[in-house]
Amino acid sequence: MINGVIYMHRIADGKVEGGTRRIIKLLQELFGSTDLRRVVIVTTWWDKVDGKLAVERETQLRDGKSLFKPMLTAGAKMMRHEMRHDQGFSSAQRVLNHLLRLNTLDLEIQAQLVKDEKIRTERHFFLRWLRFF
């Protein structure tokens, strides 16, 4: 069971790279492309980039033609993880509290893994049973 997934993206990165695109596609496959409310995109490294530039990049990620806009439209949430006086504890806590409010979910891949294991277990049991004859 799972409440959600946290995807962390450095606000210092000016664009969305190929690896990020593959991860986004995987998240859409795991949760479905129409209900991504269990995905939190957390932007990090706010203390490493000029404040104005960081806000511009956040706006570009949220509203631009990147992969994040469709995800946000489908229910994903974008949140900041900022290192402040508490070393980022409060922003990390906000992200976790958001996910913990959601009901848990069994992913299709989890059900498939359980099903596959059950088949392997039944086959193993049957083969052991055959040895007795």
C-alpha positions as a Markdown table, in Angstrom:
| # | Residue | x | y | z |
|---|---|---|---|---|
| 1 | Met | 0.0 | 0.0 | 0.0 |
| 2 | Ile | 1.1 | 3.5 | -0.7 |
| 3 | Asn | 0.0 | 7.0 | 0.1 |
| 4 | Gly | 1.9 | 8.7 | -2.6 |
| 5 | Val | 5.3 | 9.5 | -4.3 |
| 6 | Ile | 7.6 | 12.4 | -3.8 |
| 7 | Tyr | 9.5 | 13.5 | -6.9 |
| 8 | Met | 12.3 | 16.0 | -6.1 |
| 9 | His | 13.4 | 18.5 | -8.7 |
| 10 | Arg | 16.2 | 20.9 | -8.3 |
| 11 | Ile | 15.0 | 24.5 | -8.9 |
| 12 | Ala | 18.5 | 25.2 | -10.1 |
| 13 | Asp | 17.9 | 23.0 | -13.2 |
| 14 | Gly | 16.8 | 25.3 | -16.0 |
| 15 | Lys | 15.0 | 22.6 | -18.0 |
| 16 | Val | 13.5 | 19.2 | -17.7 |
| 17 | Glu | 16.0 | 16.6 | -18.9 |
| 18 | Gly | 15.4 | 13.1 | -20.5 |
| 19 | Gly | 15.8 | 11.3 | -17.2 |
| 20 | Thr | 13.1 | 13.4 | -15.6 |
| 21 | Arg | 10.8 | 12.8 | -18.6 |
| 22 | Arg | 11.2 | 9.0 | -18.1 |
| 23 | Ile | 10.4 | 9.3 | -14.4 |
| 24 | Ile | 7.4 | 11.4 | -15.1 |
| 25 | Lys | 6.2 | 8.8 | -17.6 |
| 26 | Leu | 6.7 | 6.0 | -15.0 |
| 27 | Leu | 4.6 | 8.0 | -12.4 |
| 28 | Gln | 1.8 | 8.4 | -15.0 |
| 29 | Glu | 1.9 | 4.7 | -15.7 |
| 30 | Leu | 1.9 | 3.8 | -11.9 |
| 31 | Phe | -1.0 | 6.2 | -11.0 |
| 32 | Gly | -2.7 | 6.7 | -14.2 |
| 33 | Ser | -2.5 | 9.9 | -16.3 |
| 34 | Thr | -5.8 | 11.3 | -15.1 |
| 35 | Asp | -5.5 | 11.2 | -11.3 |
| 36 | Leu | -2.0 | 12.1 | -10.1 |
| 37 | Arg | -3.1 | 13.6 | -6.7 |
| 38 | Arg | -0.7 | 11.1 | -5.0 |
| 39 | Val | 2.3 | 12.7 | -6.7 |
| 40 | Val | 4.1 | 15.6 | -5.1 |
| 41 | Ile | 6.7 | 17.4 | -7.1 |
| 42 | Val | 9.0 | 19.0 | -4.6 |
| 43 | Thr | 11.4 | 21.7 | -5.7 |
| 44 | Thr | 14.7 | 21.8 | -3.9 |
| 45 | Trp | 17.9 | 23.9 | -3.8 |
| 46 | Trp | 16.1 | 27.1 | -3.2 |
| 47 | Asp | 19.1 | 28.3 | -1.2 |
| 48 | Lys | 21.5 | 27.7 | -4.1 |
| 49 | Val | 19.7 | 30.0 | -6.7 |
| 50 | Asp | 18.9 | 33.7 | -6.7 |
| 51 | Gly | 15.4 | 34.1 | -5.3 |
| 52 | Lys | 14.0 | 35.9 | -8.3 |
| 53 | Leu | 15.4 | 33.4 | -10.7 |
| 54 | Ala | 14.1 | 30.5 | -8.6 |
| 55 | Val | 10.6 | 31.9 | -8.6 |
| 56 | Glu | 10.8 | 32.4 | -12.4 |
| 57 | Arg | 11.8 | 28.7 | -12.8 |
| 58 | Glu | 9.1 | 27.6 | -10.6 |
| 59 | Thr | 6.6 | 29.5 | -12.6 |
| 60 | Gln | 8.0 | 28.1 | -15.8 |
| 61 | Leu | 7.8 | 24.5 | -14.4 |
| 62 | Arg | 4.3 | 25.0 | -13.2 |
| 63 | Asp | 2.8 | 27.0 | -16.1 |
| 64 | Gly | 5.1 | 26.3 | -19.1 |
| 65 | Lys | 5.0 | 23.5 | -21.6 |
| 66 | Ser | 7.1 | 21.2 | -19.5 |
| 67 | Leu | 5.7 | 17.8 | -18.3 |
| 68 | Phe | 4.8 | 19.3 | -14.9 |
| 69 | Lys | 1.8 | 21.3 | -16.1 |
| 70 | Pro | -0.2 | 18.3 | -17.3 |
| 71 | Met | 0.6 | 16.5 | -14.1 |
| 72 | Leu | -0.5 | 19.4 | -12.0 |
| 73 | Thr | -3.7 | 19.6 | -14.1 |
| 74 | Ala | -4.2 | 15.9 | -13.4 |
| 75 | Gly | -4.0 | 16.5 | -9.6 |
| 76 | Ala | -0.3 | 16.4 | -8.7 |
| 77 | Lys | 0.9 | 19.0 | -6.3 |
| 78 | Met | 4.0 | 21.2 | -6.4 |
| 79 | Met | 5.6 | 22.2 | -3.2 |
| 80 | Arg | 8.8 | 23.8 | -2.1 |
| 81 | His | 11.5 | 22.3 | 0.1 |
| 82 | Glu | 13.4 | 25.2 | 1.5 |
| 83 | Met | 16.3 | 25.2 | 3.9 |
| 84 | Arg | 15.4 | 27.7 | 6.6 |
| 85 | His | 16.2 | 28.2 | 10.2 |
| 86 | Asp | 15.0 | 24.6 | 10.9 |
| 87 | Gln | 17.2 | 23.1 | 8.1 |
| 88 | Gly | 14.2 | 22.3 | 6.0 |
| 89 | Phe | 12.3 | 20.3 | 8.6 |
| 90 | Ser | 9.0 | 22.3 | 8.4 |
| 91 | Ser | 8.8 | 22.2 | 4.6 |
| 92 | Ala | 9.6 | 18.4 | 4.6 |
| 93 | Gln | 6.9 | 18.0 | 7.3 |
| 94 | Arg | 4.3 | 19.8 | 5.1 |
| 95 | Val | 5.0 | 17.5 | 2.2 |
| 96 | Leu | 4.7 | 14.4 | 4.3 |
| 97 | Asn | 1.6 | 15.6 | 6.1 |
| 98 | His | 0.0 | 16.2 | 2.7 |
| 99 | Leu | 0.6 | 12.6 | 1.6 |
| 100 | Leu | -0.4 | 11.1 | 5.0 |
| 101 | Arg | -3.8 | 12.7 | 4.7 |
| 102 | Leu | -4.5 | 10.6 | 1.6 |
| 103 | Asn | -5.9 | 7.1 | 1.9 |
| 104 | Thr | -3.5 | 4.3 | 1.1 |
| 105 | Leu | -3.7 | 2.7 | -2.3 |
| 106 | Asp | -2.8 | -0.7 | -3.8 |
| 107 | Leu | -1.0 | -0.1 | -7.0 |
| 108 | Glu | -1.8 | -2.4 | -10.0 |
| 109 | Ile | 1.9 | -3.4 | -10.1 |
| 110 | Gln | 1.7 | -4.5 | -6.4 |
| 111 | Ala | -1.4 | -6.6 | -7.2 |
| 112 | Gln | 0.4 | -8.1 | -10.2 |
| 113 | Leu | 3.5 | -9.0 | -8.1 |
| 114 | Val | 1.3 | -10.7 | -5.5 |
| 115 | Lys | -0.5 | -12.6 | -8.2 |
| 116 | Asp | 2.8 | -13.7 | -9.9 |
| 117 | Glu | 4.2 | -14.8 | -6.5 |
| 118 | Lys | 1.0 | -16.8 | -5.8 |
| 119 | Ile | 1.3 | -18.5 | -9.2 |
| 120 | Arg | 5.0 | -19.4 | -8.5 |
| 121 | Thr | 4.1 | -20.6 | -5.0 |
| 122 | Glu | 1.2 | -22.8 | -6.4 |
| 123 | Arg | 3.5 | -24.2 | -9.1 |
| 124 | His | 6.2 | -25.0 | -6.6 |
| 125 | Phe | 3.7 | -26.7 | -4.4 |
| 126 | Phe | 2.3 | -28.7 | -7.3 |
| 127 | Leu | 5.8 | -29.8 | -8.4 |
| 128 | Arg | 6.7 | -30.9 | -4.8 |
| 129 | Trp | 3.3 | -32.8 | -4.7 |
| 130 | Leu | 4.2 | -34.6 | -7.9 |
| 131 | Arg | 7.5 | -35.9 | -6.4 |
| 132 | Phe | 5.5 | -38.0 | -4.0 |
| 133 | Phe | 4.2 | -40.1 | -6.9 |
